[in-house]
Amino acid sequence: MSLPRQRLRNRLMLAFAAFALFVAGLFGLYAISFMYATEDAFFDAALAQEAATLQQRRGSSAHWPQPQAAYMRVHTDRDSLPADLRAAFADEPGRREFAGRDGRHYHLRSLAPAGDPDGPWLVAEVGRQLVVRPMRDRVLSLLAWSALATLGVALAIGYWLARRITAPLSALAAEVATLSPERLPPRLNTRTADDEVGVLAQGLSALIERTLAFVAREREFTRDASHELRTPLAVIRSTSEQLLGEPGLSAQGRRHLHYLQQSALRLEQTVTALLALAREDEPAPAATSTALLPLIEQVIIEQSPLLEHKPVEVDISVDASLRAPWPAPALHILLSNLIGNAFAHSDSGRVAIQADAGALRIANRGHAVPEAERALLHEPHHRRAGSPGHGLGLAIVQRLCERYRIDLRLEHGDDGELLAVVGLSAPVAIAAAPVGAA
């Protein structure tokens, strides 16, 4: 397992950088807005003061006196407004600030008592009095350099803080990345403080201890089961075969012995399959391929008790030269479940086993499975009503196919038709249509 990238540290640094840029941009926006608002407020206050003075000086006269400020003029109607102001004012008569041509800038204040839109107006051309606009580029440049400096400081602080915060977690992640299922330490060696990372390390150490204990128990169980279960099962099978050869055995006794032999065979196959699947190591590629026809004949003989007293014919059409690219034990478990499933769920008719260079096909007709239940056939212990099995056959087949990287596809016929197709060339594929789960 490769060491993890420092993604958490990078995310913390990026968070600091993004926050610094946001604060710098927000501060710059507030600064520029404050400068413009202060400048406009100054001109508005000057216009208000000049308008009050003009109205006091005018009195009852019909003529407006000249403003004291040189940049202010009184315009009694729209036609007297400057040309660049007049056009803009005609479009937006409600505005009181306009940008003119050639650097001119206007502020207006109505001198009419009721704010008559036809005038008169006190107009201030403040292009030469502007302070913010001429220095705007310098202010923006200063704000940009300040933002870059703030970003650099934020990155430095973010790097230091992120490294300090993530150091214990990075050490823990590096140690976990070097772990392997074959070599689990009793406890993690990472030293962590009494914080969230420490709690995580303690939890992982406890989990490793429980996992080691579990693996030890499973290994002991697999070892003991391999011996303690297979031996009595072999004794039961051999004893039942000898009893079947005894003369004078009644028909009912012979039938009971067949049931006993059949149950022992099923149990032995299940134990063999489960012990094979319980091993954690990856299956090694088969050194040599497996002859198909002898193994099929052996499986048919082993599963033949399932066809006892049934009007079922077995039709085999398999070339003796065909071979399968799997080890014999795995193929034996696979065929035992598929052929045994076909035998168990065929009450009459024919079970056809055919093979060519591309695939092995097992076909039979049994009990139809409702479409709603077909997706559950691979679930352990799921079986149809009246099935003689325990609902483990297809679950074992699926696990076996996953272990040996064999694709499993289910196909069902509405009339109970079953078709199992086992691919004999890479990529290996199995398509099985069990009518009733064994």
C-alpha positions as CSV (number, residue, x, y, z in Angstrom):
1,M,0.0,0.0,0.0
2,S,1.5,3.4,-1.0
3,L,1.8,6.2,1.6
4,P,-1.1,8.6,1.6
5,R,-0.8,12.0,0.1
6,Q,-0.9,15.0,2.4
7,R,-4.3,16.0,1.3
8,L,-5.6,17.1,4.7
9,R,-2.7,19.4,5.2
10,N,-3.2,20.9,1.7
11,R,-6.9,21.4,2.3
12,L,-6.1,23.3,5.6
13,M,-3.6,25.5,3.8
14,L,-6.0,26.2,1.0
15,A,-8.7,27.0,3.5
16,F,-6.4,29.6,5.2
17,A,-5.5,31.0,1.8
18,A,-9.1,31.2,0.7
19,F,-10.1,32.9,3.9
20,A,-7.2,35.4,3.7
21,L,-8.2,36.3,0.1
22,F,-11.8,36.7,1.1
23,V,-10.9,39.0,4.0
24,A,-8.5,41.0,1.9
25,G,-11.1,41.4,-0.9
26,L,-13.8,42.3,1.5
27,F,-11.6,44.9,3.2
28,G,-10.6,46.3,-0.1
29,L,-14.2,46.6,-1.2
30,Y,-15.1,48.3,2.0
31,A,-12.2,50.7,1.7
32,I,-13.0,51.7,-1.8
33,S,-16.7,52.1,-1.0
34,F,-15.8,54.2,2.1
35,M,-13.6,56.5,0.0
36,Y,-16.2,57.1,-2.6
37,A,-19.0,57.6,-0.1
38,T,-16.9,60.1,1.9
39,E,-16.0,62.1,-1.2
40,D,-19.7,62.1,-2.4
41,A,-20.8,63.1,1.1
42,F,-18.3,66.0,1.1
43,F,-19.7,67.4,-2.3
44,D,-23.3,66.9,-1.2
45,A,-22.6,68.8,2.0
46,A,-20.9,71.6,0.1
47,L,-23.9,71.8,-2.3
48,A,-26.4,71.9,0.6
49,Q,-24.4,74.7,2.3
50,E,-24.1,76.7,-0.9
51,A,-27.8,76.2,-1.7
52,A,-28.8,77.5,1.7
53,T,-26.5,80.5,1.3
54,L,-27.9,81.3,-2.2
55,Q,-31.5,81.1,-1.1
56,Q,-30.7,83.4,1.8
57,R,-28.9,85.9,-0.4
58,R,-31.6,85.8,-3.1
59,G,-34.5,86.8,-0.8
60,S,-37.3,88.1,-2.9
61,S,-35.2,88.8,-5.9
62,A,-36.1,87.1,-9.2
63,H,-32.4,86.5,-10.0
64,W,-30.1,84.0,-8.4
65,P,-26.8,85.3,-7.2
66,Q,-23.5,83.7,-8.2
67,P,-22.3,80.9,-5.9
68,Q,-19.2,81.6,-3.9
69,A,-17.5,78.4,-5.0
70,A,-15.9,78.8,-8.4
71,Y,-16.8,75.2,-9.5
72,M,-20.6,75.8,-8.9
73,R,-23.2,77.3,-11.2
74,V,-26.9,78.0,-11.0
75,H,-29.0,76.7,-14.0
76,T,-32.6,77.9,-14.1
77,D,-33.8,75.4,-16.7
78,R,-32.7,72.3,-18.5
79,D,-31.6,74.1,-21.7
80,S,-28.9,75.9,-19.7
81,L,-27.3,72.7,-18.4
82,P,-24.0,71.7,-20.0
83,A,-24.5,69.5,-23.1
84,D,-22.9,66.4,-21.7
85,L,-25.0,66.8,-18.5
86,R,-28.2,67.7,-20.2
87,A,-28.4,64.5,-22.3
88,A,-27.7,62.2,-19.3
89,F,-30.1,64.2,-17.1
90,A,-32.9,63.8,-19.7
91,D,-32.5,60.0,-19.5
92,E,-32.3,59.8,-15.7
93,P,-33.9,62.9,-14.1
94,G,-33.9,61.3,-10.7
95,R,-30.1,61.0,-10.4
96,R,-28.0,63.7,-8.7
97,E,-24.5,62.6,-9.8
98,F,-23.3,62.3,-13.4
99,A,-20.1,61.5,-15.2
100,G,-19.4,63.9,-18.1
101,R,-16.9,64.0,-20.9
102,D,-13.2,64.9,-20.8
103,G,-12.9,64.1,-17.1
104,R,-15.8,66.3,-16.0
105,H,-18.0,65.1,-13.2
106,Y,-21.2,66.7,-12.0
107,H,-23.2,66.9,-8.7
108,L,-26.7,68.5,-8.8
109,R,-29.0,69.9,-6.1
110,S,-32.5,71.3,-6.7
111,L,-33.1,74.9,-5.6
112,A,-36.8,74.6,-6.1
113,P,-38.7,74.5,-2.7
114,A,-40.7,71.4,-3.8
115,G,-37.9,69.8,-5.8
116,D,-39.4,70.9,-9.1
117,P,-37.8,68.7,-11.9
118,D,-37.7,71.7,-14.2
119,G,-35.3,73.6,-12.1
120,P,-33.6,75.6,-11.0
121,W,-30.5,73.6,-10.0
122,L,-27.2,74.2,-8.4
123,V,-24.6,72.3,-10.4
124,A,-21.1,71.6,-9.2
125,E,-18.5,70.4,-11.8
126,V,-16.1,68.7,-9.5
127,G,-13.7,67.1,-12.0
128,R,-10.7,69.0,-10.6
129,Q,-11.8,68.6,-7.0
130,L,-12.0,64.8,-7.2
131,V,-9.6,63.0,-4.9
132,V,-10.5,59.3,-5.0
133,R,-10.7,58.8,-8.7
134,P,-7.2,60.2,-9.6
135,M,-5.6,57.9,-6.9
136,R,-7.9,54.9,-7.5
137,D,-5.2,52.9,-9.5
138,R,-2.6,53.5,-6.7
139,V,-5.1,52.5,-4.1
140,L,-6.1,49.3,-6.0
141,S,-2.4,48.5,-6.5
142,L,-1.8,49.0,-2.8
143,L,-4.7,46.8,-1.9
144,A,-3.6,44.1,-4.3
145,W,-0.1,44.0,-2.9
146,S,-1.5,44.0,0.6
147,A,-3.7,41.1,-0.4
148,L,-0.7,39.2,-1.7
149,A,1.2,39.9,1.5
150,T,-1.7,38.7,3.6
151,L,-2.0,35.6,1.4
152,G,1.7,34.8,2.0
153,V,1.4,35.3,5.7
154,A,-1.8,33.1,5.7
155,L,-0.1,30.4,3.8
156,A,2.9,30.4,6.2
157,I,0.6,30.3,9.2
158,G,-1.6,27.7,7.6
159,Y,1.4,25.5,6.7
160,W,2.7,25.7,10.2
161,L,-0.6,25.1,11.9
162,A,-1.7,22.3,9.4
163,R,1.7,20.6,9.8
164,R,1.4,20.8,13.6
165,I,-2.2,19.6,13.6
166,T,-1.9,16.8,11.0
167,A,1.5,15.4,12.2
168,P,0.0,12.8,14.5
169,L,-2.6,11.9,12.0
170,S,0.0,11.6,9.2
171,A,2.1,9.4,11.4
172,L,-0.9,7.2,12.1
173,A,-1.9,7.1,8.4
174,A,1.7,6.2,7.4
175,E,1.8,3.3,9.9
176,V,-1.7,2.0,8.8
177,A,-0.6,2.2,5.2
178,T,2.3,-0.2,5.9
179,L,0.0,-2.8,7.5
180,S,-0.8,-6.0,5.7
181,P,-3.2,-8.8,6.6
182,E,-0.3,-11.2,6.8
183,R,1.7,-9.1,9.3
184,L,-0.5,-7.3,11.8
185,P,1.2,-5.9,14.8
186,P,-0.3,-6.5,18.3
187,R,-0.7,-2.7,18.7
188,L,0.1,0.5,16.7
189,N,3.4,2.1,17.6
190,T,2.3,5.7,16.8
191,R,2.4,7.9,19.9
192,T,-0.6,10.2,20.0
193,A,-1.9,12.7,22.5
194,D,-5.2,12.4,24.4
195,D,-7.3,13.9,21.5
196,E,-9.4,12.7,18.6
197,V,-6.3,11.2,16.8
198,G,-5.4,9.4,20.1
199,V,-8.9,7.9,20.4
200,L,-8.7,6.8,16.7
201,A,-5.3,5.1,17.3
202,Q,-6.6,3.4,20.4
203,G,-9.6,2.2,18.5
204,L,-7.5,0.8,15.7
205,S,-5.2,-0.9,18.1
206,A,-8.2,-2.6,19.8
207,L,-9.6,-3.5,16.4
208,I,-6.3,-5.1,15.4
209,E,-6.2,-7.1,18.6
210,R,-9.7,-8.4,18.0
211,T,-8.9,-9.2,14.4
212,L,-5.8,-11.2,15.4
213,A,-7.8,-13.1,17.9
214,F,-10.6,-13.7,15.4
215,V,-8.1,-14.9,12.7
216,A,-6.5,-17.2,15.2
217,R,-9.9,-18.7,16.2
218,E,-10.8,-19.1,12.5
219,R,-7.5,-20.7,11.6
220,E,-7.9,-23.2,14.5
221,F,-11.5,-23.9,13.6
222,T,-10.6,-24.5,9.9
223,R,-7.8,-26.8,10.9
224,D,-9.9,-28.8,13.4
225,A,-12.9,-28.9,11.1
226,S,-10.9,-30.3,8.3
227,H,-9.9,-33.3,10.3
228,E,-12.8,-33.7,12.8
229,L,-15.6,-33.4,10.2
230,R,-14.1,-35.2,7.2
231,T,-13.1,-38.3,9.1
232,P,-16.5,-39.2,10.5
233,L,-18.2,-38.3,7.2
234,A,-15.9,-40.7,5.4
235,V,-16.7,-43.4,7.9
236,I,-20.4,-42.8,7.5
237,R,-20.1,-43.1,3.7
238,S,-18.0,-46.2,3.7
239,T,-20.2,-47.9,6.3
240,S,-23.4,-47.1,4.4
241,E,-21.8,-48.5,1.2
242,Q,-20.9,-51.8,3.0
243,L,-24.4,-52.0,4.5
244,L,-25.9,-51.6,1.1
245,G,-24.1,-54.7,0.0
246,E,-25.4,-56.8,2.9
247,P,-27.8,-59.6,1.7
248,G,-31.3,-59.8,3.1
249,L,-31.5,-56.0,3.6
250,S,-35.2,-54.9,3.4
251,A,-36.3,-52.3,0.8
252,Q,-37.2,-49.8,3.5
253,G,-33.8,-50.3,5.2
254,R,-32.0,-49.9,1.8
255,R,-34.0,-46.7,1.2
256,H,-33.0,-45.3,4.6
257,L,-29.3,-46.2,3.9
258,H,-29.6,-44.3,0.5
259,Y,-30.9,-41.3,2.4
260,L,-28.1,-41.5,4.9
261,Q,-25.5,-41.9,2.2
262,Q,-27.0,-39.0,0.2
263,S,-27.0,-36.7,3.3
264,A,-23.4,-37.6,4.1
265,L,-22.4,-36.9,0.6
266,R,-24.0,-33.5,0.6
267,L,-22.5,-32.6,4.0
268,E,-19.1,-33.7,2.8
269,Q,-19.3,-31.5,-0.3
270,T,-20.5,-28.6,1.8
271,V,-17.7,-28.9,4.3
272,T,-15.2,-29.2,1.4
273,A,-16.5,-26.1,-0.2
274,L,-16.7,-24.0,2.9
275,L,-13.2,-25.0,4.0
276,A,-11.9,-24.0,0.5
277,L,-13.6,-20.7,0.6
278,A,-12.5,-20.0,4.2
279,R,-8.9,-19.8,3.2
280,E,-7.9,-16.2,2.8
281,D,-5.0,-16.6,0.4
282,E,-5.6,-16.0,-3.3
283,P,-6.1,-19.2,-5.3
284,A,-3.0,-20.1,-7.3
285,P,-3.4,-20.6,-11.0
286,A,-3.8,-24.3,-11.9
287,A,-0.5,-25.8,-13.1
288,T,-2.3,-28.0,-15.5
289,S,-5.8,-28.0,-16.8
290,T,-8.4,-30.5,-15.6
291,A,-9.9,-33.2,-17.8
292,L,-13.6,-32.5,-18.0
293,L,-15.3,-35.8,-18.9
294,P,-13.9,-37.9,-16.1
295,L,-14.8,-35.3,-13.5
296,I,-18.3,-35.0,-14.9
297,E,-18.8,-38.7,-14.7
298,Q,-17.5,-38.8,-11.1
299,V,-19.9,-36.0,-10.1
300,I,-22.8,-37.7,-11.8
301,I,-22.1,-41.0,-9.9
302,E,-21.8,-39.0,-6.6
303,Q,-25.0,-37.2,-7.3
304,S,-26.9,-40.2,-8.7
305,P,-28.9,-40.8,-5.4
306,L,-30.7,-37.6,-6.1
307,L,-32.3,-39.2,-9.2
308,E,-33.4,-42.4,-7.4
309,H,-37.0,-43.4,-8.3
310,K,-37.3,-40.5,-10.7
311,P,-38.1,-40.9,-14.4
312,V,-35.1,-38.7,-15.4
313,E,-32.6,-39.5,-18.1
314,V,-29.0,-38.1,-18.2
315,D,-27.7,-37.3,-21.6
316,I,-23.9,-36.6,-21.8
317,S,-22.3,-35.2,-24.9
318,V,-18.7,-34.2,-23.8
319,D,-15.6,-34.8,-25.9
320,A,-12.9,-36.7,-24.0
321,S,-10.3,-34.2,-25.0
322,L,-11.9,-31.2,-23.5
323,R,-10.2,-29.7,-20.5
324,A,-11.1,-26.9,-18.1
325,P,-8.7,-24.1,-17.0
326,W,-9.4,-24.6,-13.2
327,P,-8.0,-26.8,-10.5
328,A,-9.8,-30.0,-10.1
329,P,-11.0,-29.4,-6.5
330,A,-12.7,-26.1,-7.4
331,L,-14.2,-27.5,-10.6
332,H,-15.5,-30.5,-8.6
333,I,-17.3,-28.2,-6.1
334,L,-18.7,-26.1,-8.9
335,L,-20.0,-29.0,-10.9
336,S,-21.3,-30.9,-7.9
337,N,-23.5,-27.9,-7.0
338,L,-24.7,-27.2,-10.5
339,I,-25.3,-30.9,-11.5
340,G,-26.7,-31.7,-8.1
341,N,-29.0,-28.8,-8.3
342,A,-30.2,-30.0,-11.7
343,F,-30.8,-33.5,-10.4
344,A,-32.5,-32.4,-7.2
345,H,-35.0,-30.1,-9.0
346,S,-35.8,-32.4,-12.0
347,D,-38.8,-34.6,-11.3
348,S,-39.0,-36.0,-14.8
349,G,-37.7,-35.5,-18.3
350,R,-34.0,-35.2,-19.2
351,V,-30.9,-33.6,-17.9
352,A,-28.6,-32.7,-20.8
353,I,-24.9,-32.1,-20.2
354,Q,-23.1,-31.0,-23.4
355,A,-19.8,-29.4,-24.0
356,D,-17.8,-27.9,-26.9
357,A,-14.5,-26.0,-27.1
358,G,-16.2,-22.8,-25.7
359,A,-18.6,-23.9,-23.0
360,L,-20.1,-26.6,-20.9
361,R,-24.0,-26.6,-20.8
362,I,-26.2,-28.2,-18.2
363,A,-29.9,-28.1,-19.0
364,N,-32.9,-29.5,-17.2
365,R,-36.5,-28.7,-16.6
366,G,-37.7,-28.3,-13.0
367,H,-39.8,-26.0,-10.8
368,A,-40.4,-22.5,-12.1
369,V,-39.2,-19.7,-9.8
370,P,-41.2,-16.4,-9.6
371,E,-39.4,-13.5,-11.1
372,A,-39.5,-11.6,-7.8
373,E,-37.6,-14.4,-6.1
374,R,-34.9,-14.9,-8.7
375,A,-32.6,-12.1,-7.3
376,L,-32.6,-13.9,-3.9
377,L,-31.5,-17.3,-5.1
378,H,-27.8,-16.4,-4.2
379,E,-28.7,-15.5,-0.7
380,P,-27.7,-18.1,1.9
381,H,-30.5,-20.3,3.2
382,H,-33.0,-19.0,0.5
383,R,-34.8,-21.9,-1.1
384,R,-38.1,-22.7,-2.5
385,A,-40.8,-24.5,-0.5
386,G,-40.3,-28.3,-0.5
387,S,-36.6,-28.0,-1.6
388,P,-34.5,-30.9,-0.1
389,G,-31.4,-28.7,0.3
390,H,-30.5,-26.0,2.8
391,G,-30.3,-23.0,0.4
392,L,-26.4,-22.9,0.4
393,G,-25.6,-24.4,-3.0
394,L,-25.9,-21.3,-5.1
395,A,-24.4,-19.1,-2.4
396,I,-21.3,-21.4,-2.4
397,V,-21.2,-21.3,-6.2
398,Q,-21.3,-17.5,-6.3
399,R,-18.5,-17.2,-3.8
400,L,-16.5,-19.8,-5.6
401,C,-16.9,-17.9,-8.9
402,E,-15.9,-14.7,-7.3
403,R,-12.8,-16.3,-5.8
404,Y,-11.7,-17.7,-9.1
405,R,-12.9,-14.7,-11.1
406,I,-15.7,-16.5,-12.9
407,D,-18.6,-14.4,-14.1
408,L,-21.9,-15.8,-12.9
409,R,-25.1,-15.1,-14.9
410,L,-28.6,-16.4,-14.0
411,E,-31.2,-17.2,-16.7
412,H,-34.6,-18.5,-15.9
413,G,-37.3,-20.0,-18.1
414,D,-40.9,-19.2,-17.2
415,D,-41.8,-22.9,-17.7
416,G,-39.1,-24.1,-15.3
417,E,-36.3,-24.6,-17.8
418,L,-32.8,-24.4,-16.4
419,L,-29.6,-23.7,-18.3
420,A,-26.1,-23.6,-16.7
421,V,-23.3,-22.6,-19.0
422,V,-19.7,-22.8,-17.8
423,G,-17.2,-21.0,-20.1
424,L,-14.1,-23.1,-20.8
425,S,-11.9,-20.3,-22.1
426,A,-10.7,-17.0,-20.7
427,P,-12.5,-14.8,-19.7
428,V,-14.3,-17.6,-17.8
429,A,-18.0,-17.1,-17.5
430,I,-20.7,-19.1,-15.9
431,A,-24.4,-18.6,-16.6
432,A,-26.7,-20.7,-14.4
433,A,-30.5,-20.7,-14.4
434,P,-31.4,-22.7,-11.3
435,V,-35.1,-23.3,-11.1
436,G,-35.0,-24.0,-7.4
437,A,-32.2,-23.1,-5.1
438,A,-30.5,-26.2,-3.7
